[in-house]
Structures are given as structure tokens and as C-alpha cells.
Amino acid sequence: MFRKSLIAHSIRTPIGIAGVFLGGVGLYAQNIKQNKDSLRQQQIDEVVVVAYGKAKKSSFTGSVSTISGDRIATRPVVNVSKVLEGQVAGVQAVSASGQPGAAAEIRIRGIGSVNSSSEPLYVVDGIPFDGNINAISPNDIESISVLKDATASALYGSRGANGIIIITTKSGKKGDSRVNFNISQGFLNRAVKDYEQVNTNQYFELYWEALRNGYVSSKISSSQAAQMATDNLVSALGINPYGAQYPNPVGVDGKLLPGATPLWNDDWRKVLQRPASRSQVDLDLSGGNGKGNYFFSLGYLDEKGMAIESDFKRYSTRLKVNSKVKDWLDAGANLSYVNSIQNAPTSSDTKSDNVILAARIIPSFYPYYQRNVDGSFVLDKNGNKIYDFGTYRPAGALANENLAATLPLDKNERQIDNFSGKGFLEFTFLPELKFKSSLSIDLVSKNGHDYVNPLLGSGKDIGGEVSKINSRVFSYTTSNILTYDKRLEQHHINVLAGQEFYQYKYQIISGRKSQFSLPGYTEPDAAASISGFDGKSDKLSLYSFLGKLEYDYQNKYFFATSIRKDGSSRFYEKKRWGTFWSVGGSWKLSKESFVQDLGIFDQLTLRASYGAQGNDKLDTYYGYQSLYSFYNNLGEPGVVLSQPATPHVTWETNINLNLGLEFAILKNRIKGNIEYFKRQSKNLLFEMPTAPSIGFSKYNANVGTLQNTGVEISLQTTPILGQDFRWDLDINATTTRNRFKSLPKPSIIKGSQMLTVGGSIYDFYIPTWAGVDAETGAPLWKKITTDSEGKTAESTTSEYAEATRIYQGSSLPKWVGGINTVLTYKNFDISGLLSFRIGGKILDQDYTSLLSSGSATGRAWGKEILNRWTPDNRYTNVPALNTTTNYWTSRSSRFLYSGTYARLKTVSLGYSLPQEVFEKIGLRRLRIYLQGENLLTFYKHKGMDPEQTFNGITYYRYPAMRTVTFGLQATL
């Protein structure tokens, strides 16, 4: 039995022995050092970081891909997760938000869960990382390894069910001490131009038409409706930008009066957005000898976003020391501290304070400073312009809002302190027998400070409001690993056995107050009225035993097997333990005489693996217990059941099959890898909905099976290899099919998507757009009816509620990948990465906000509205304008667009000064460079950024940014 005492307390280890690298024994893997004349020197015996150690890539039985530090250095990104985009086969990384400091979403070999997490496990220097991924400076990274199959990741058990990203930070190298300095300055703007909009003149004529049609719909004669539209146009919109000379700027013919010209054109995108920039400075000192090595770094980053009051700052430091204390004892420590400050005004969802949404949907004829009737500015007694909050604006144009005025006075601050400490002792009893004990600690403190000022905007009526949130995460991992590695003539064996304990503690407290007596004070002490106070704490423990056996014969035939047993505190004690395993093998065919006789292959390796991993990531830490919510019942405390006990719930299981073929020809000038994978998630951790009358909305259960199958292709080539010039070209592509094999019900509707057996996790289930009625201009959708005999008939309807919802395709792409190239000529180097996606669909809700038929009075219109139905333009895809709601912008296939795109992710151009030049001033290396990120995007539906979240639904997010950076690197 797995007793509570085992979960709640760590295992005692011998005195003087502490901690673990979860990545275990010998985890200081290193990639082959790159030659001066190449940014990518891939050798047959390349050493890569894998679970609990390192391995030669050519003989490893699992699936692993590696990105070197040189490639990482070419990417001017804040978050290291964005480095993976387009670089690794089998990995899909999506940067849906350009908010400074935002991370990319990453999926490895598909999406493996419905309600549980599908995020990969991050491992930093051998230890699972619980900190914020923003805490890792890309300049501190030596390499990134991505573990994708069961053999590669099963030793991490339940924590590695969705794949593993191993980040290895830099260490000092043997030789003289080195000082590296890197400074860069960059400038940012939108990677994709926003949707085009109609101008003021077009808008007034169009809205006159919507008013006229609305009156006609109310049985008013056409002539009278035209006159009423002319008379009521200004009052409906709340403003007349044409001045007192034109009280009714649009005549009864629907055209602007001759001479009518707008007196101002206030583009809200210009006042709510700004030139963006980034500054970065990194310094590191390193060195080593036969007794040890050290690495120390300092980093500073400041990125100012496109949206006003959005930015991200990071201060980082790292100290990494390894020492050979005795011939039989090695010790090491790795300490890092990062402080980051993110100012992040609302930049996704439909809230009125969304700075991205506001900049788009307020037309330019609504001024952001108050105007006189002649177009001049209204000034206060000090001669200053006065912000216009649009009390006269209709709701569609965000009445009573002016973020240009309020955001500089408000706060939307997120401050994170991230400390990570790792240490190990490794004992060598025999040359082949070692024992390593390690301790890793992550401490993350997050402080959120939101303040709405009492002077202007929405906070004025309540005297301002402030809320503060503080959360604290403390986690630690201890590990004790024993390894035995022995070679006997043509036989080689490696055995690993270990124990590991992990504990995660989370605390959060928040409070909210309002009614400030004085402006300019943003702390809760300055507010009078408490309007909220909340807090909680959670704890998770994981206790594990693990083992691994590797054997090879003649360095030709390889076999590996592993097992891990995890006990998770998320589950009831009788369901707590899960056993996870893998078995794999590889065959170096290139060492066989019948292959060597062909004279074609420098390398030819066949590999296969199969195994099982688990997933325990429920949305609660106490899934098997009854949970209750507390509330105020007319001044008396009350309690209500919020989650029923589910003691039967246990591990979600991932079964992974991998088949691969790796080859190299033409003296390794062409290398390739083809892999087939099948990943099946069984006993899905599923949130089962319940009837509202029961008192709670859902409960957890193990139901359903989700399968991902696919093929990965990667090709590394060197088309040109000369004395002074070299060109390397790499291509990777992955196709994945995601589908349900079983579900608790034949179909489950989730908003605009539906889960069905045989379908994917993100299938669109919405009405089919049938066009516009050529006679009436009304929107049409398809309607399918079934008679008593089961026969179906298809027709159209202009009532959205009557339209039939059907399958409309998936948001998931058919292919994703990237093309990476590196060219070097003497002291010049240039590299580039083009990422691409083929297939999949995107539901563009952002665009529909600009296509109201006229019922959202005052809201900006996109240019497509110019093609609306009129008696002279009957065959169109845009309905007639009308102030009566016709629901034509509701979710349908009309607003599903292709997700296919290609993006020039990065280009880097560098020049290293000749050695004889900089040696005279005491430098070993001096390089100047120019880098670009998201320089070009090739796509069809203009205005929409095609790089969206995995579910394929836009949500008024901060757009991706184009970055141009220039910098200098120096080595002393």
C-alpha cells in the first residue's frame, strides 16, 4: 500500500548526499564542437542529451532531435520556447501572441489529451523545471534536446507523457578563462498588416444605407426612409466630423454633399500603438582545468511592446560550478536567479479594455481628443488637449472608453522572482560503478498588481480600484542514481537504478479594494473599501522508482529497456501507482558487409521502440476527494458540493510506437531521418458534464481514447563545401493525424467545435454558409431536415437559429515544418529559417467584428463591406446593410479560412573581424550582426495573423511582431 506518509515526506538520504538531476547520471551532454568554417557540423557520433544521461545519436534507440546554441543565438526572442518553431520534426510551436514576454504553445507529436495537459515537460540541466520558462535566457543555453518517443522519455514516467524538452545551459570549458559580451538593439512592428477599413466618407454613406434599409424593413416608404436616414444619421452616430456647415452630410441619394470633408481623421491605432523596441545585454565569464570548471553570466533585457504600456524586462544571473574534489568524488552546483517585470494590459478577449480590440474597432471619425465643431481641439484652462471618452459614442464604438488616457494612469503589472538551485555529489566506487545523489529546488514568486485610476474612465464612478495577487511555488526533487557501465570485448552493458521524490507546493492570496481618497496612490492601503479577499494552498507529491538496461554487441546491435513506477498524490491510494515502461532496439546496417559492399551509405541505422507513459495532470490536486465551495448565505457561512469524490479515477496512459530509419550518404553531405509514430492515449482524463440541477457541472472520469499517428522527415545537406564557402541546407516536415478512437458519447459539442469518434480534437461544427439571397440581400445558411422515413432534404434559411450545424474540417494542419539554411564565406555568415504550415482551418472572429450589417452602430467596418448586396450588386457574398440584427457574422463556414502559411521566421547576417585585427586589442573574437524575426509572412486571408492557437479560433490577441536587431559580440 502506498501510505500517506510516503507522499507527504521526502526520503532520507545518507548524510552529505543530496539532491538529483532528474536528468541523472552524466547529464552534462555536449554537442560536437563546431568548426570555424561551419555553423552546423553534424558528425555521425554526435553526442546528445537524453533522459538521465547522454548518448551517441547514431546508436541511440529512441527518437531525439537537438538544436545547438549557435542556432539559438540567431533568434532575437525573449522566450526560449519560441526557438523551437520550425526547427524540429515532430514539434509544433505556435506563437499566438506578440505580447512581450509571452511564451509559445508547444505540442510534440500531436495533442495527447482532452482535459488534461498536453504541454511537454521542461528539463533544465537534468532537472524538471517548475519555474517560468521566461526565466531562462537564450544566451545561457548550450543546446536543446527534444525527446519524442517512449524509449527516449519513459524514464521520466508520468511527467514526460507529452514529450520532453531538455535544456542544457553552458558550462566552462578547459583552458584559459573567457569573457563573452553581447549587446543588441532592436526595433519591432506588426508582422502582419491589420485588416483594411473603410474611410470616414465611405462609412457615413454606408451607415446611411443601413439606416435607410432599416426603415424600409419597418414598412416605411423608400423616399421617406431616405429622408429619415439623412435626418438621423448624425444623431445615430453621435458625431458630425464634417462641421456645422454640413448638419446632414449625406443627402437623400445616399451620397456625401459636395464639398463635405472630414475635419479630422484620428486613427486610434496610432494613439494606442507605438514604435516598439528591444535592448539586450549579456555578459558571461567561464573557464576550467582538470580539476573543474565554472560559468557565470549576467543578462539584461528590455522589450517595449507595440501596444502602449506593454513591455517586459528581465534581469538574470547564473553561476554553474563543477569540481573534481577527489579522484572518486565529483561535485557541482548550478544556481540561477531571474527577476522579470511584465506590463500587460488586456490584449485578448472581447473586453472593452482590450487595447488591441479598441485600436481596431473605433472608427477614425471618433476623436481621441475633444474637438470643437470647427475641428479644432478643446483645451483646458492650462491650454492642454482634453481626452475624449466618447460619452456620445454608441456601444459598438466603446462608449465611455479612452485607453489612450487611462492606460498610462493604470497598472497591469506582473513581477516574477525565479530562483533555481541544483547540486550533486557523484561517487566513483569503481571505474564502471558510480552513484549520484542530487537536489534541485525551484522557488517562484509571482506578484500581480492591477490598478484602475479614480480620475478617468471606468474607475471614476467607483473611486478607482486595485487588486493584488501573490502566488508562491516551491518545488524540489531529490534523486539517488546508481549506474554500472562495462565493456567486455564486443559487449557493452549499461545499467541504471534509482529512486526519486518530487514535491510541489502552491500558495496564492489575493485581495481587492476600491474608493481611493487621493489620485496617484496605487497600493491597497490607499483605498477605503474591501471588495474581495481570497486565498488557497495546494500540494502535490510524486514518488518514483526507476531502472534502465542498455546493451549493444559489436557497436552494431543495440537494445534498451526501461521501467518506472510512479505514485501520485492526485489519485486515491488504491489507484495511485502507475507503471511505465519502454523497450527499443536499433541496428547499424551500415556496419554490415552486405551494406558496405554497396558503397552508398556512410550511415544506415534502423530503430524501433514501444512503450507506455502516464498522465496525471487533472485540473485539481485532489481528484479523488469530495470538494466543497464556501459562500456567504445572507451573512451566514455556507458550503456546497462542487466536485463529487471520484476514487476510481487513475492514470491516463500513453502508448507510443516509433519506427525510424536514419541514413547518410556522399561522405555525410546528405543525412536524413524518417520516422513513423503512433501515439495512443487511453483512459483519457475526461471532464464529464452533468445536469445543472445536480449542483455541480462536471466530474472526472477515465473514458475515451485519442490517437495521433504521423510521419516525420528531416534532411540535412551540405550542397556546397569549399575552402572558403559552405552552404548547409536542412529541411524538416511532419504530418500528423489526430482522431478519437472512442468517447463516452458518440459526439460532444464544445462551443463551435465537436468531438466525435473518428474526428480530431479540434473539428469545427458550425453551419454552412449558403451565400446571399440575390432577391432580398438576406444572409443564407444551409438547412438539413429529416422526414419520418429518414430521408434528408437540403434547403436554405435566412434564420441563423434554423441553420444546421455540420462538420466543417479541423483546425489541425496536415503538414508543419521548416527550411533552415546557413551560408559561410570567409568571415561572413548568413542564416535563415522559413517555417510553414499546410492545411487546417482558422475561424476568424476578429474579422467578423468589422463586418456588422449595421446593427453594431459606430463600430468600424472592414473594406469588404463595400461589396455588400444592393439592387445593383445582387450577386455577392456580403448581405445588405440593415440596422436590424441579421446574425450574418455568427459562426459559420463563411468565416473559416485556410490555415496554410509560410513565415520567414529569422534571418541573421554576421561578419567576424579578421583575427589579426582584433588580437591587437586583446580580443579573441569580434562579430557584428544584423538579425530579423518574422520578416515576411505568405498567406491568403489578409489582416489575420495565420499563426493562431491550436484550436484555430482567433480571439482579438496581441499580434505577432516583426523584429530587426543589430548587435555586437566580443570574446576576451
N, C-alpha and C positions, 0 to 999 in steps of 0.2 A: 504493500500500500504506500502511496505517496503522501506522506504526512505533511501537515501544515507547517511544522517546524522546519522541514527541509526547504519549503518555498520561502519562508519568511527570513531565514538566516543564511549567511554565506558559509561555505565550507572552510574550516580551519586548515591552514597550511603550515608547514614547518616554519619555525622562526627564521627570519631572514629571507624567506622566499615569498614573493608576492606577485600577484597580477598575471595578466596574459595579453599577448596579442592573440585575438581570436583568429587572426591570420597565421598565428603559430610559429612553428619552428622555421628558422632560416628565412624569415619573411622579407629580408632585405634583398628582394629580387632586383635585378638590374638588366636593363636592355643593353644590347651590344653598343659600345661607344661608337658614335657616328664619325666617319671620316670627314676631313675638312671639305672635301670636294663633293659632299652629298649631305642633304638634309634627311635622307632616308636610306640607311644601309641595312637592309634586312638580310641576315645570314640564315643559313639552314639551321644552325644550332643556336638561334636566338633564344635567350632566357626570358621567360615571362613570369609574372607574379600570378600564383594560383592560390587556391584555398590552403591555408596552413603551410605555405612553402613556396618554392619556385620549381620550374621545370623547363626542360628544353621543349620548345614549341613543336619540333618535328616528331618528338616521341610521346607527347602528351596525349592521353586517351580521350580527353574531354575537349569541349569547344571553348576557345578563348581568343579574344581579339585585344590588341594593345595599341594605344596611342602614345607616342613618345612626347617628351617635354618640348621638343622643337616644334611639333605641330601645335601644341597648346599655346606656345608663345606667339604664334601668328594670329591669334584670335583676341581682339580687344573687347573682351566680355567681362562683366562684373561677376557673374555666377558661373562656376565651373561646369555646372550641368549643361550649359549651352555649348560647351566644347564638343559634345558628342554628336551634334546634328550633322547627319550626312557622312560621318566618318567610319561607322562600324556597321557591318552587315548584321541584320537581325535586331538592330536597335532603332526605334523611332523616337526621336526627341522633338518636341514641339514647343516653341516659344510663343505662346498665345498672347502674352502681354509684354509691352515695351516699358512698363513701369521700372524705373531704376531700382536695381536690386532684386527684380523678380526672377524666379527660377524657371527652368524649362520642365515640362512634364516628360517623363521618360517611361517607355514600355519596352521590355525585352521579350522578343518572340511572342508578340501578341498581348492580349488582355486576358488575364487568367482568373478573374473573379468578378462577381457582380456587385455585391455589397461589401466585401472585404477589400483590403488594399491591394492594388496592382503595382505599387511602387517597388522598384528594386531596393536591395539593401546596399547601403554605402559602407565600405570598409576603408578606414584610413590607417595606413601603416600597420595593417594586420588586425585592427580592432573595429568592430561595428561602431558606427558613428551616430550618435544621437543628437549632435549639435545641428545648427543651421548650416546648410551647405554653403551659404554665403560667407561662412567663417573661414573658408579655405581660399587663400589667394592663388590664382592660377600660376603665379610666378614661383610658388613654393613646390610645384608638382614636378616630379621626375618622370612619372608615367601613370597611365590609367589602363587597367585591365578590366575587360568585361567578360564575366563568366556566364555562360548561357545554357549549358546542359546539366544533367544530373551528376555526371562524374566530376565536373568542374565545381559544382556548388553544393552537392548533397551534404558535405561535411559541415556546412553551416545550418543544416536542418531546416527548421521552420522559418528561420529568419531569411533564408535565401530562396524561398519558393518562387519569387518573381525575378530571379536573376540577381547578379551581384556586380557592383562596380567597385573595384579595388583601386584606391588612390594611394600611390606611393610618393611620399614627399622626399625632397632632396636630402642627401647626406653628404658629409665631407668626404673628399677623396684623398688618397695617399699622395703626398707631395707637398710642394710649397703652399702656403696659405694664399687664398684668393679672395679678392673683393670684387663683387659684381654690382654694377649700378645700372639702373634702367629708369629713364624718365620719359614720359609721353604726354602729349596734349592732343585732345580730340574734339571734334565738333559733330553734332548729331542733328538730323532732321527725319521727317517721316520716310519710311522705306517705300510706302505706297501712298500715292496722292489720294486724298479723300474724295468722296462722291461729288460730282459736279452738281451745282444747284442753279435754279433759275435766278435771274436778277430781279431787282425791285419792280421794274416796269412789267416784266413778264408775270410776276407774282400778282400784281394788282389786277391785271387783265384776267388772269386765271381765276382769281378768287371772285371777281365779278361774275364770271361764268358759273362758278359753283353756287353763288347766291341766286342767280337768275334761274338755274335749273332746280334749285331747291324750292323756289316759289312756284315754278311751273308744276312741280310734283304735288303742290298743295292746291292744285286746281285753279291757279291764277293765270290769267291770260298772258301770252308771251310778251305783249307790249307793256302791260302793267308790271310784269315780273322784271323786265329790263329796266324800267324806271325805278322800281323799288331797289334793285341791285345797285344802281347808280347812287341813289339817295342814301343807302345804308352801308355802303362799302367801308367808308372811313370809320363809322361808329362800330362796325363789326370787328374791324382790325384794331381799333383803339388808337390809331395814329394816322396822320397825314404827312408823309415826308415831302410832299410837293408844295407845301406852304399855303398861306391864306389865299393866294391868288387863284388857287385851284381847289376850292372846297369839295368838289366832286370830280376827282382827277380822271375818272373813266366815264365816258359818255354812254348813252343808251345803246350804242352799237357795239359796246364791249371793248372799245379802243381808247387808249390814252388820248386826252385832249392835246391838240397841237401846242408845243412849247412846254408841256409839263415835264419837268426834270427833277429827279430826287435831289434834295438839298444836302443829303449826307448818304454815306454808304459805309456803315460800321460793321465790318466783318468780325464777328465775335471770335473767330479762330485766331485773329491777330492779337486780340487783347487777352484771351485765355491761354494762348500758347506763346512760346518764346524761343529764341535760339538756344539750343541745348549744347552742353559741353561736358567733357570729362578730363580730369587731370589725374595722373598716376605716377607715383614714385616708389621704387623698390630698391632695397639695399640688402645684400647678403654677404656674409663672411664665412669661409669654410676652409677646411684643411684636414690633414690626417697623417698618421705614420703607422708603423707596425703595431703600435700599442692602442690605437683608437683613432677616432675622427670626430669632427664637430661641424655643425652647420647652424648659423644664426642669421635670422632675417628680420627686417623691418619693412612694413608696407603701408602706404597711404593711397587712398582712392577717393576721389570726389567727382560724382556724376550728377549733373543738373539736368533734369528731365525737360521734355518739350512742354508739358503742361505746367502752368505756373504753380509754384510752391511744391513741386515734386522733385525730390533729389535723394541721393544715397551717398553716405560717407562711411568709409571703413578704415580703421586703424588696426594693424595686425603685427604680431611678433611671434616668432617661433625659435625655439632652441632645441637642437637634437644632438645628443652626445652618445657615442658608443665607445666602450673601453674594454680592453683585454686586461682584466685585473690580474689574473693568474693564467698559467698555461691551461688550466682546467676550468677557468671561470671567466665568462663574458657578462658584461652588464651594460645597460643602456637606459636612457631616459629621453622622452620627447614631450616637450611642453609647448603649448601654444595658447595665446590669448588674443581675442579679437573683440573690438568694440565697433558696432555698426549702428548708424542712425539713419533711419529712412523716414522721409516725409512723404506721405502717400495719401493725397486727397482721393476721395471716391472716384474710381475710374473704371468701374464695371457695374452693370445692372441698370435698372430704369429709374433710379432715384433722381430727384430734381437737382441734387448737389453733385451729380456726376459731371466732372469738369470736361470729359471727352464728349459726352452726350450734349451738354449745354452749348459747347462751341459749335456743334453741328446743327442743332435744330432751331436755334433762334435766328430768324432772318436778319439781313443786314439793315433793313429799314427801321428796326427797333434799336435805338441808340444806346450805347453803354454809358454815355454822359447825357445829362438832361439838356434838351435843346429848346430854344425859342422857336416861335412859329416861322421865323426867317431862316432857321437853320443854324444860327449862332448858338454858342454854348451858354447855358445858365451858370452864373458864377455866384459863389457865396460872398460874404462881406469881406473876405480876405482876397478875393479875386481868383479863387480856385474853382476848378470844374467840380460839378456835383454828380456823383454816380446816379444813374437812372435804374431804379429797381423794378420798373415796369408794372406798377400797380394797375395800369390801364391795359396791360397785355392780356390776351386770352390765355386760358390754362395751357393750350397747346404750345405757347411760346414761353413757358415757365414764368408765369406772373409772380411778382414779388421776389425774384431772384436776380442777383448780380454777383456772380462768383468772382469777377474781377475786383470787386470791392471787398467782399467778405473773406476770401481765402487768405489774403495777406494778414488779416487780423485773427484768423482761426488757427488751430493746430490739429495736425493729423500725424503725430509723431510715433514712430516705433523704434525703440532703442533696445539693442540686444548685446549682452555681455556673454561671450562664449569662451569658457576655459576647458582645455582638454589636456589631460596628463596621462602619460603612458610610461611604464617602466618594466624592465625584465631582468631576470638573472638566468643565465644558461650555464649548466654544469656539464662538463665533458668527463664522463667516467671512463670511457674507452673511446678510441677514435671513431668507432661506429655507434656508440651509445651516448645519447645526450638527453638531458632533462631541462625543460624550460618552464619557468613559472613567471607569470606576468600579471600586472594590474593595470587597468585602464579606467579612467574617470572622465566623465563629461558633465560639466555644470553649465547650464544655460539659463540666464535670467533675462526675461523679456518684460519691457515696460511700455505700455501703450498709453498715450496721453492725447485725448481728443477734447477740443475746446471750441465752443461756438460763442463768438463775441456778443456782448449785450447791446452794442451800438447800432449795428446794421444787419439787415437780413432776417433770417428765420429766428434767430436768438433774441431779437429785440423784444418780442412780446412776453418772453419768459425771463427776461433779465440775464440772458446768457446761460450756458450750461457747460459743465465739464465732467468728463468721465476718465477714470484711470483704471488700468488693468495691469496687474503684476502677476506673472507666472514664473515658476521655477521648476526646472527639470534637473534632477540629479540621477545619474545612472552610472553603474560601474560593472565591470566584467572581470572576473578572476578566472585564470586558466592554468592548468598544470598539464604539460605535454611531454611525453616520453617518446623518443624516436630511436629507431635502430636502422642503420643503413649499412649494408655489407655487399661487397662484390667478391664473388668467388669464380675466378676464371671467366667463363662465359655467362655466368648467372649473376643477376643483381636483384637484391631484395630491399625494400624499404617498408618499415612497419611503424605505424603511429598509433598511440593510445593516449587518451586524455579525458579530462573532466573539466567542466566549465560551469560557471554560475553567473547569471546576469540578473540585475535588479534595476527597475526603472521606477522613479518616484516623481509624481507631478503634483504641483500645488498651484492654485490660481485664486486670486482675490480681486474683486472689482467693486467700484463704488461710483455713484453719480450724484452730482449736486447741481443746483440751479440758483438763480437770483443773485447776481453779483452786485455789490454796492458801488464799486468803482470799476471803470474800464482799465484794461492793461494788466490786470492780475489774472493769471491763468490757473493758479493752483486751487484745489478744493477748499482750502482754508478760507479763501476769499469769498466763497459762496455761502448763502444762508440756508437753503432748503435741501435736505437729503431726499433724493427721489429714487434711490436704489442702492442696494448693497448685497453682494453675492460672493460666494467662495466655496471651494471644494478641494479635495486632495484624492489622488489615486495612486495605486501601487501595482506593479506587475513584476513577477519573478519567473525566471526560466532556468531550469536545472538540467544539465545535459551530460551525457557520456558519449564518447565518440572513438572511432577506430578506423584505420585505413591500412590496406595492404597493397603494395605495388611490386610487380615482378616483371623482369624482362630477361630474355635469353638472346645472347649474341647481339644485343642492341638492335634487334630486328623484330622480335615478337614481344608485345607489351600487354600486360594485364593489370587491371586496377579494380579494387572493390572497396567500398566504404560503408559504414553504418553509423547512425547517430540516433540516440534516444533522447527526446525532449519531454520535459514535464512543464506544462504551462499553468499558471495560476488563473488563467481566464476560464478554465473548464472545471467541471465537477471532478472530485478526486478519482472517481472510477473511470472517467473519460480523459483524464489529464495527460496520460503518457501517449506519445506518438513515436513510432519507429520509422526512420527514413534511411534509405539505402541507395546504393548505386553499384553498377558493375559495368566495366568498359574494357575495351581492348583496341590495340592498333597494330598494324602490320606494315613495316617498312618494305614495301615491294621493291623499292629501288636498290635494296641490298641483295635481292635475289638475282642469280645469274641469268635467268631467262628474261629479266627486265633489263639488266645491264647489257646483255647481248644486243638489245635493240638500239642502244646508243642514242636514245632520245631524252631520257629523264635524268635530271640531276637529283631529283627527289620525287618519290611517289609513295604516298602513305594512305592506307585505308584505315578508318577508325569507326568504331560503333560504341554506343553507350545506352544504358537503360537504367531508370531509377525512379524513386519516389521521394517527394518532399511534402512538407505540410505548410498550412497557413492558419494562423490563429487570430488574425487581425480583425476581430469584431469591432463594432463601434462602441463597445463597452468593455471595461476591465472585469466585469462581474456578470458575465453572460448567463451563468447557471443559477443565479440567485434572483429572488423576487426583489424588484426595486420599486421605491416609492418616491413620489414627489410631495413636497410640503408647500402649503399655501396658506394665505390669510383668509379665513372664513368669518367675515364681519367682525374682525378684531380678535377672533379666536384661532388658535393654530389648528390646521387640518392636514390630513395626509390622504393620498390617493395612490392606488397601484398604477405604476407607469410601465412596468415590464414584468410579465409573469416569469416564474422560475422555469428554466429550460435545462435541467440536469442531463438530458440526453444529447445535447449539442457537443460535438467533438471536432477534431481537426478536419479542415478542408485539405484534400490530398491532390498533389500534382504528380501525374505520371509522365515522365519525359523519355522520349526515344530520340536518338540522334545518330545519323549516318553521315559520314563525311569522307571526302577524297581530296587530298592535298597533293599538288604537283609543282615541279619546277623544271624548266627546260632552257635551252640556249644559255648554258652557264649561269643559270639563275636570273637571266634577264627577263624572263617571264615566269611569274609564280601565280598560282591560283588555288582556290579552295571552293569546293561545292559541298553544301551540307543540306540534308533533308531533316526536318524536325517534326515531331508530333508531340504536342503538349496537351494533356487532358486533365482538366480539373474536375475531380469527383467530390461528391458530398459537399457541394457549394454552401458556404455560409450565407444563408439567404434570409432576408427580412420578409417574413410572411405577413401580408396585410390582414387586418381584422375589421369587423364591423365596428363603427364608431360607438355603437350602443354598449359595447363590452367595457369601455372605459380606457382602453389603450389602443394605439393604432397599429401595432405590429409586434411580432415576436420572432426570435431567432430559431432557425432550423437548418439541418443539413439536407438539402434537396437540390437536385439538378446536376447536370454535367455539361461543362463547357470545354470545347476542343479548339486548339489552334494548330494548324498544320501549315508548313511552308517550306520554301527553299531559299537558301542564302547563296549568293555568288559573289566572290571577291577576286579581283585580279590586280596584281601588282606587276608593272612592267617598267623597263628602262629602254625606251626606244632609241635613245642616243647616249652613248658613253664614250666621250673623248677625253683628251688630256686636260683641256680647259673648259669643256662644255659637257653638261649632263642634263638629261631630261628624264624625270620619273613621272609615270602616269598610273594612277590607281583608280579602279572602278569597283564599287560595291552596289549590290541591289538585292532586295529581299521581297518576296511575295508571301503573303500570309492569308490564310482563310480562317476566319473566326466563326464558329457556329455552335449552337446548343444541340447537344445530343439528347438531353431530357430536361424537363422543367416540372415544377409542381402542378402547373396548369398548362393546357395547350398554348395559351397566349397570356401575356401580362402587359397591359398598357401602362407606359410610363411617360406621361405628357405627350409629346409629338412623336414618340418612338414606342416600339412594341417588341417584346421578347417573345420569340416563337421557336419551337423545335425546328431545327434546320436553318434558322436565321442567325444573324450576328447580334452582338450585344448592343449595337447602335443602328438598328434598322428604322428608317423613317416610316411612320404610319400616319399619313395625312391625306386629305382629299386631293383629287386630281383636278388641276386647273383645266377648264374646257374653253377658255378664251372669253371673248366679249360678244354679247348679243349684238349683231350688226344692225338690228332694227331699233333697239332701245338703248344700247350702250351699257346695259347691266352686266355685272360680272357673272360668269357661269362656272359651275363645277359639275363634275360627273356624279350621277346618282345611279346606284345599282339596286334594283328591287328583286325580290324572290316571291314567286306566287305559291299557291298552295301545293302545286305539283313539283316544286323545287326548281322550276325554270327561272333563270335570271334574265332581266331586261335592263338595258343601259339607256339612260336619258341624261338630260342636263337640268340643272336647277339654279336659280339666282338667289336661293336662300342657303346661306352657308351651313346653317344647322341641319339642313336636309342632305348635304353632300355626304358621300360615302368615303370613309377612310380606308385606304388600301396600302399595301406595301409599295414604297417608292424608292427602294435602294438603301444602301448603307453609307454611313459616313467614313467607314474604314477604307483605306486605299488598297488597290491591287498590288502596287509596287511602290517601294520607297528606296532611296539610295543616294549615292553621291559620287562625284567625279573629282578627284584630288590630283593636282599636278604640282611638281616642283622642278624649277629650272635653275641651274647654276652656271655662271660663266665667269671664270676667274674670281674676282671679288664681288660679283653681283649675284644676287639670289632673288628669285621671284616665285611665289607660290599662290595657288588659288584653289578654292573649293566651291563646287556647284552642287547644291543639294536639290533633289527632285522628289516629286510625289505624282503618281499616276493613278487616277481613279478615285472613287469616293465622292460623296456629295456634301455640300455645306448649305445649311438653311440660314439665309442671311436676314436676320431680324433687324439688323442695323439699317439696312436699306429700306425696309418697309416703314421705318419711322419717317422717311422722307417722301412717302407716296400716298399719303392720305388723300381720299377722294374729295376732301373739303370739310369733313366733319371735325378735324383737329384744327380749328381756326387758329391762324397765326403761326402754325408750325412751318418750318422751311420745306420747300419742295425740291426734289431731285429733278434733273433735266428731262428724265424720261416722261415726266408728267406732261410735257409739251406734245407728246404723241397720244394724248387722251382721245377718247371717242367724241366725235362731233358729227353732225349730219353730213359734213363734207369729208370726214375721215372715219368711215364706218368700219373698216377692216383693220383693226389694231388690237393690241394686247393690253391696253390701259382703258379701264371703264370711263364713262362720262363722269365729269365732276358734279358733285352734289353735296350740299351741307348735311344731308341725311345720311347717317351711317349705313354703309352697304357691306362692311366687313371684308372688302376685297383684299386687304392686306393681311388677313388672317392666314395662319399657317397652311400652305398648300404647295403642290409641286411647282406652282408659278415662281416661288422664291427659293427653289432648290437649284444650286449652281454647281458646276463641276469643281471638284477639289484638286484637279490637276494643276501643278505649277512647277516651275524651276526657279531657284533663287541663287544668285551669286553670293554665297554666304560670306566669303572672305577672299581678299586679295592682299598679298604682302610683297612689298618691294624693298630690298635692303642692299646696302653697299658697305663692305668692310674695308676700312682703310688698309693700304699695304703695310705689312708688318714693320718694314724698315722706317715707316713714317711715325707710327705711334710708339715704337720701342724707345725712341729718343726722349720721349716724355714720361717714360716709366709705365706705359700701358702694355698689356699683353694682347688686347683686342679692343677695337673701337668700331662700332657699326651704327650707321644711321638708317632709319627705315620709315616707310610710309605704309599704313595698313588701312584697309577698308572692310566694313562689315555690312551685309545686306545691301550691296551696291545696286543690284538690278534684280527685279522680280518679273518673271514672264508668266502671265496668267490671262484669263479671258474676261472675267467679270470685274470691270474697273471700279475702283473705290473700295472694294472689300479686300482686306488682307487675307490671302488664302491660307496662311499659317494659323489655323484655329485649333481649339481643343479637340480631343479625340471624339467627343460626341457630335462634332460637326455643327454646332449651333453658335452663332455669333451672339455677343452679349454686351455690346457697347463698351468694349475693352480699350485700354491704352494701346495704341498702335505700335507695331514693330518699328524700330529706329534704324536709320542708315547712319553709320559711323565712319568718319575719316580721321585717322590718328597718325601723327608723326612723332618720332621719338629717337632716342639715342641710348645705346647700350655700350658699357665700358667695363673692361676687366683689368684689374690691377694685379 
